[in-house]
Amino acid sequence: MIELTCAVQTYEWGKHGKNSKVAEYAKTCCKDFELSDSKPYAELWMGDHPNGPCFIKSDSCPLSVYLKKNKKVLGAFESLPFLFKVLSIEKALSIQAHPDKKLAAELHEKFPNVYKDANHKPEMTLALTEFEALCGFRDIKEIIKFTDTFEEFGALFDAGIQEKKRDRELLKEMFTTLMKTDNRKIVALLQSLNKRLENKKHKKRSIEELFQRIYNQFPDDIGCFCLFFLNYVILKPGDAMFLKANEPHAYISGDCVECMASSDNVVRAGLTPKLKDVEVLTKMLTYEYGSAESKLLKEEKIGMHSLLYDPPIDEFSVVAVKLKENEREELKGVDGPSILIVTEGEGQINDVEVKSGQVFLNSAGNALTIQTISNIAIFIATCGDF
């Protein structure tokens, strides 16, 4: 195991100061880190992505350089295929989707300044605290019901839009209609809806309360209408969801561990001042729909104290280890590299003393023996098979 120093991203949507889990861990794993209560700490990056690379702590060698010189660390893999992160979210992120491999390659070739690599970007989110998100399309019947409940939302669509259409075809037409509606109409309808809702008391986490909260963060943004299309998901600590390619989603609040294929390709729909690529977005989505519960990823118990979150892709899986005082866990080596972060407590891993906030690279084939001094929680991102 080799200790790493990591990169912090201070995006404006991050939690501020000591309220941020990112800042809490950065105090230990980031070189020369100084905490400021006025600064947002949004993401902690653990990997070799050029936009936020890790370094070997002992000699400041870039992780990418170290891996090129020490191929045995990668085992059966040519490179590190994932990027591991911690996110701390105070303000909603953009509604977005990530292209599959075929589309990513096409977009990168045509628009390399916007889509800067040719890889896909499936993602998995694992909650550290209570975590709010939007993920995938709601059941079409629920969306249609919203057109009756909220007249401003219904005003976006022609009266006969539901006639003689299959559900997925109808969903695509309705979402495309929203995304291509003139912005002046969008603004007028959003302002009307907000005016009707703003002086009323709404049940916490109702669709009305969620709309008000997001509208206050992003007034007059088309993404506020996307709330009526997308599942609203509340994850408890330890809950996970997997976000496939070409599936719309957004994070709203909370702290999480996130793992993804090593890519930075994003196609945005709303809740952002950045580029919204409407043509690409409306064509790329699969328009699959279902319940919020269908988006959760079930865990599998491995070992005495560990849970495996294994999405249906090759690039990564995540293991969560939780031990109480004086407990012990043994995890076998796998055929790919791992990156692990200690998120709580202190103990020993392979006789190395570790504490909350430390991040390590683990070589392919290297088994882990974990013992506690106090309660300890560890998350391990890996691309090998358990």
N, C-alpha and C positions, 0 to 999 in steps of 0.2 A: 504494500500500500504506500502511495506517495501523496503527501499533502499538497493541496493546490491553493493558490490565491485566485479570487474570482472578480468578476466585473459587476458593477451596479449600474442600472439604467434609471435615470431620474425623470421619467416621463411625467407629465403634469397630472395624470390621473392617479398617481401613486399615493399611498397613505403617507402622512407627514411625520417626520421625526420618530420618536420612540413608539408611536402607534403602529409602525410598520414592522412586520416580521422580517422583511428584507433588510431593514436597518439593524434589527436585532442580530441577525446572523452576520451581516457585513462587518460589524465591529470586530468579529473574530477572523473572518476569512478574506477580508479585503485589505490590501496594503495601504497604509497611511489614511485609513478611513476616519473621518471626523463627522460626528453626528450633529445635524442642525435641525431644530424643531420646526423651522420654516421651510424645509426642503422636502419635496416628495421623493420617496424611495419606492420605485415601482417594481423593478425586476432585478433578481440576482441570477446571472448567467453562469452555468457550469458546463463548459465544453470548449471546443476549439473554433467556434464560429468567429470569423474575423471582426464582426461588429461588437464583440464583447468577449475576447478570448481569456481563458485561464492561463496561469503560469505555474511552473513548479516552484513551490515556496522556497526550497533550499537554495536554488541558484538563479531564480527568475527566468528560467528558460521557457519560452512559449510552449504551451502544451502541444500545438501542432508540430513544432520542430521536434519535440521530444518523441512524439509518436512516430514520426518519419525515421528517426534514428533507432527506435526500439520497437520494431514491428511485432516482436513476440508478445508485447502487451496487448495487441489487437487480436491475437489468436486467429480465428477463421475469417476475420474481417479485414478489408483493405484500408479502412479509415473508420473514424468514430461516426456512426450513422445517426446519432441523436444529439439533441441539445436539451439539457436539463435546466429547469428554472424554478425559482420561487417568485410568486407574484403577490403583491399587496395592493389591493384596489380600493380606492376611496370614491372615484368617479367612474361611471360606466365607460368601457372601451367601445370602439366602433363595432357596429354590426358588420360581419365579414364572413367570407368563405375562403377556402384555400383550394387551388386547382389540383387535379390529379396529375400523374406524371406526364401523360400525353399532352394535356393542355399546358402544363407548366413549361414544357419544352418549346411548344409553339409560341407562347407569350414571351418567353425569354429571347427567342430568336427575333421576334418582331419588335418588341419593346424592351430592350435590355436595360434601359435607364429606369424603368418602372418595375419590371419583374427581373430581379437581378441574379436568379439562378434557375436551373432547369429541373429542380426537384419538387416533389409533392411535399405536403406538410400536414399529415394527419397528427392529431394532438390528443393527449389524455390529461385530464385535470383531476387532481386528488385533493380534497379539501383539508386544510389545516385548521381553519375556523369555519363557522357557518358561512356559506358561500352562495351568492345569488348569481344566476346566469340565465341567458336565453339560449336554447339549443334545439335546432330542427323545427320543422313546421308543425303547428298544432293540427289536430284532426280537422278536416275541411268543414265538418258540420259546426264545429265550435267557431271557426272563422266566419262562416255565414251568419251564425247567430249574432256575432259582434256587429255585423252590418245593420242589424235591426236595433240592437241595444244602443249603439252610438251612431246617431244620424250623420255626423260629420264623416265618419269612416265609411258608412254606406253610400254617401254622396260621391265617393270616388268612382263608383261602378255603375254601368248601365243597368237599367231595371231588368233586362232579360239576360244578364250574363250567365245565370245558372242553367239556362235551358239547353238540353240536348248535349251536355258535355260530361265526359267522364271526370271523376274526382281530381286526378292528377292534372289533367288538361285544364280543368277549371282553376285549380290552384295556380298553375303557371300563368294563366291569363290574368288572374286577379293580381298576383304579385308584380307581374310585368306592367300592368296598368298603373299600379301605385308608383313604381319606380320611374315611369315615363310621364307622369302627370306634371303639368307646368308648375314650377315652384311657387308662383304667385297664388295658385289655387291651394297648394299644400299649406302654405303659410296661413291663408285666410281660414281654412278649415281647422287647422291646429289651434289657432288663436280662439276660434269660436268654441271648440271643445274644452280648451283650458279655462276659458271664462265660465263655462257652465259648471266645471268641476272644482274650481279653485276655492270657493267659499263654503264648500261642504266638507263634513268630516267623513273620511272614508276608512274602512276597515284596513288595518295594516296588511300589506302584501296582497290586497285586492288589485285587480287590473286598473281600477281608478287611481288608487294610491300610487301604484307603480308608474302610471302615465304621468301623474303630477310630479313625482320625484325626477323622472328622466327629462320631462319637459323643462323643469327648473334648471337642469344641468345643460340641456341642449335646446333652448327655445327655438321654435319654428323649424326644427330639423326633421326631415322626412323619416328618419329612424324612429321617431316617436310613434308613427303609424305602424312600424314593423312589429311593435309589441303585440298587436292584435293578430299577427301571423305566426309568431314564434312561441314555443313552449317556454314557460317560466319555471325554472328549476331552482330549488333550494337544497343544497347539499349540506349534510351534517359532517363534522370531522370524520374522516375515514371513508366517506362516500366518494365515488369516482364516476366520471363520464368520459366517453370516447367520442371524439369529433372526427367524423370521416371526411375525406375530400369531398368538395362540392356540397357541403352542408352549412347553412347559415347559422351563426352563433354570435354571442357577445357575452362578456363578463360584466357584472354589475357592481358587485362589492364582495369583500372578504379576502382571505389569504389562502393560497393554494400552492401545491407543488404541481408543476406542469412538465410534461415530457413530449417531445415532438421530433419528427424527422428534421434533419439539419437543413432548414430552408427558411427564407424570409419572405416568401411570396404571399401577398394578401390582396384580395379583391374586396373592396369596401362597399357597403350599402347605405350606411347612415351613422349618425352620432359621431360625426367627425368633420373637421374642416378640410381634410385631405381629399385626394382624388377619389371620386366614386365612378367606377368603370361599369356603368349600367348595362351596356351591350354585352360585355363579357359575363357579368354577373347573372343576368336573367337567362342567358343561354347555358351556362355551366351547371346550374343547380339541378339536382336530380328530382326535386319536388316530391321526395318521399315524405310521408307525414305519419304522425302517431302521437302517443301520449308522452308526457314528461317522464314517466317511469321507464319507458322503453329506451331512454337515452342513457340510463345508468349502466355502468360496467360492473359486473359481479366479480367479487374477489374469490380466490382459491387459497385454502390454508396449506402452507408448506412449513415444515418444521413445527416446533412447539409454540412459537411466539411470532410467526411471520405470516403475512398475507401477500399473495401474488396477484397483481393486476396485469392481465395479459391480453391486450387488444389484438384483433385479428390482422396484424401486420408483422413484418419481419424486423423492423428497425429498432423496436424497443419494447420493454416491459418494465414495471416498477414493483419493487418489493418493499413493503412497510414492516418494520421490525419494532415491536414494543415490548420492553422488559421491565419488570418490577425489580426492586432492590434484591440483589444476590441471585438473580436468575441468569440463565445461560442459554445461548442459542448457537447452533452450528448450521451453516449454509455451505453447500458444496460449491466447488468452482464450476464456472460455466465456460463455454467456448468463445466468449467475446468479452470485451472490456466493460467495466462498470464505473460509475461515478456515484459516490454516496455522500450524503449530508446528514450530520447529527442535528436534529431539530429540538431536542430536549434532553436535559440531564447530562450525565457523564459515566464513563466506564472504560472498558478496554476492548479493542478489536485486534486480534492476533498479538496480544501482549503490548499493543501501543495504546497509551492513555489518550482518550478522546473526550471532547466536551461539546456542548451545544454551539453550533455555528461553524465547526470545522468541516472541511470538504476534502475528500480523498479520491484519487484514481486507484482502481483495483485492477490488476492484470488478469487477462484471460487465464482460466485454470486455477486461480488462487482461491482456496476455500477461506471462509470467514468464521472465526470463533469469537462470539460477542459475549462479554460479561459486564455486569453492572456494578457501579458504586452506588448510584442512586437510580431512580427510574430513568430509562433512556428510550428515546424514539429516534429511529434512523430510517431514511428513505434511500433506496438503492435503485438507480436507473441502469439497466443493462440491456444488451442485445443478444445475450446467450440464452440457451434453453435450460430451465431448471428440471 
